[in-house]
Amino acid sequence: MMGYIDSLIAARRAGHVSDHIHLGLFADPSLTLDQAQEAMAAHHLAALDLHDGQSVVDVGCGFGGSLRRIDAQIAAHLTGVNIDPRQIALAREGLWRNPVAWKTCDAAAFSDTRIGWADRILSLEAMFHFPDPEAFFAACAKALRPGGRLVVSTILFADGLDRSAIAVANGFAPWPMPEMILEDPIGMAMAAGFKVQDIQDLAPLCLPGFDWMCPSPPPSLTDHPVIELCRLFQSGAASYPMLVFQAGGNTQK
Ligand SMILES: C[S@@+](CC[C@H](N)C(=O)[O-])C[C@H]1O[C@@H](n2cnc3c(N)ncnc32)[C@H](O)[C@@H]1O
């Protein structure tokens, strides 16, 4: 499971990749992948609306790249959540200015029974892995204080499960709900009490990143998940929604 992370952990230890595990955002196509990954994190953090004194959670925090930016930006209480203890071990290395709580658990379990303790929750390009996104949204709704904010991005397949999408979902397993469409996370979030503030499809701005990651897709299908993901992004058959939600203000939710 998550075989792509195994090689990335080795590459991170060797200093070959950044502390971000995502496609990057190329507002300017001349950016390097590392610069675009910083830009992607910055774009999510701008949507989070961060302020000193907040309690900020990153669910599916990878190697901690986004949390590092937050740590440099504000005085805050940080929480990094990941199912994978190896990534948590990497993320926590080095100096942190702010206190950071590290939780090795599923995305739906980060808050336990606590209610109304977090101000901001981020989940950047991770939800496609979650076995129970509905429970994830419910946990976020419980964890957030009234007025709190949740920023979630993920990858969705637009045209159902063709062979490319199946290659991607298998190659980046676990991908338990490959048939998910945009209405699903929005419905789950609203059922948990969130209001939708913004929806952006970042897929077109991810495209230049594939030049850094794989050869361009040949006419016939491959079994290479990154090449097939590139094919889906190029044809518009995959999307990369970034969803911004406002907590409803009912702490009983
Ligand atoms: C594509 S990476 C994104 C990492 C990070 N958000 C970033 O931007 O660098 C997906 C992350 O989701 C984590 N993940 C996968 N399944 C999870 C689960 N059930 N609960 C929490 N995190 C999970 C993976 O370990 C990985 O760190």
The ligand as an SDF file (V2000), in Angstrom:
LIG
                    3D

 27 29  0  0  0  0  0  0  0  0999 V2000
   -0.0820   12.8200   -1.9480 C   0  0  0  0  0  0  0  0  0  0  0  0
    0.4120   12.7520   -0.2730 S   0  0  0  0  0  0  0  0  0  0  0  0
    0.1930   14.4460    0.2680 C   0  0  0  0  0  0  0  0  0  0  0  0
    1.0140   14.7520    1.4990 C   0  0  0  0  0  0  0  0  0  0  0  0
    0.9580   16.1820    2.0170 C   0  0  0  0  0  0  0  0  0  0  0  0
   -0.4080   16.6260    2.2370 N   0  0  0  0  0  0  0  0  0  0  0  0
    1.6880   17.1160    1.1140 C   0  0  0  0  0  0  0  0  0  0  0  0
    1.0340   18.0130    0.5800 O   0  0  0  0  0  0  0  0  0  0  0  0
    2.8970   16.9950    0.9370 O   0  0  0  0  0  0  0  0  0  0  0  0
   -0.9450   11.8920    0.5300 C   0  0  0  0  0  0  0  0  0  0  0  0
   -0.7730   11.7180    2.0230 C   0  0  0  0  0  0  0  0  0  0  0  0
   -1.9390   11.1380    2.6130 O   0  0  0  0  0  0  0  0  0  0  0  0
   -1.5060   10.2550    3.6420 C   0  0  0  0  0  0  0  0  0  0  0  0
   -2.5980    9.3000    3.9410 N   0  0  0  0  0  0  0  0  0  0  0  0
   -2.9690    8.2310    3.2050 C   0  0  0  0  0  0  0  0  0  0  0  0
   -4.0030    7.5910    3.7880 N   0  0  0  0  0  0  0  0  0  0  0  0
   -4.2970    8.2710    4.9200 C   0  0  0  0  0  0  0  0  0  0  0  0
   -5.2710    8.0940    5.9430 C   0  0  0  0  0  0  0  0  0  0  0  0
   -6.1730    7.1020    5.8970 N   0  0  0  0  0  0  0  0  0  0  0  0
   -5.2790    8.9650    6.9760 N   0  0  0  0  0  0  0  0  0  0  0  0
   -4.3730    9.9730    7.0260 C   0  0  0  0  0  0  0  0  0  0  0  0
   -3.4380   10.2040    6.0750 N   0  0  0  0  0  0  0  0  0  0  0  0
   -3.3850    9.3630    5.0310 C   0  0  0  0  0  0  0  0  0  0  0  0
   -0.2910    9.6100    3.0310 C   0  0  0  0  0  0  0  0  0  0  0  0
    0.4820    8.9210    3.9930 O   0  0  0  0  0  0  0  0  0  0  0  0
    0.3940   10.8220    2.4090 C   0  0  0  0  0  0  0  0  0  0  0  0
    1.1940   11.4840    3.3500 O   0  0  0  0  0  0  0  0  0  0  0  0
  1  2  1  0
  2  3  1  0
  2 10  1  0
  3  4  1  0
  4  5  1  0
  5  6  1  0
  5  7  1  0
  7  8  2  0
  7  9  1  0
 10 11  1  0
 11 12  1  0
 11 26  1  0
 12 13  1  0
 13 14  1  0
 13 24  1  0
 14 15  1  0
 14 23  1  0
 15 16  2  0
 16 17  1  0
 17 18  1  0
 17 23  2  0
 18 19  1  0
 18 20  2  0
 20 21  1  0
 21 22  2  0
 22 23  1  0
 24 25  1  0
 24 26  1  0
 26 27  1  0
M  CHG  2   2   1   9  -1
M  END
$$$$
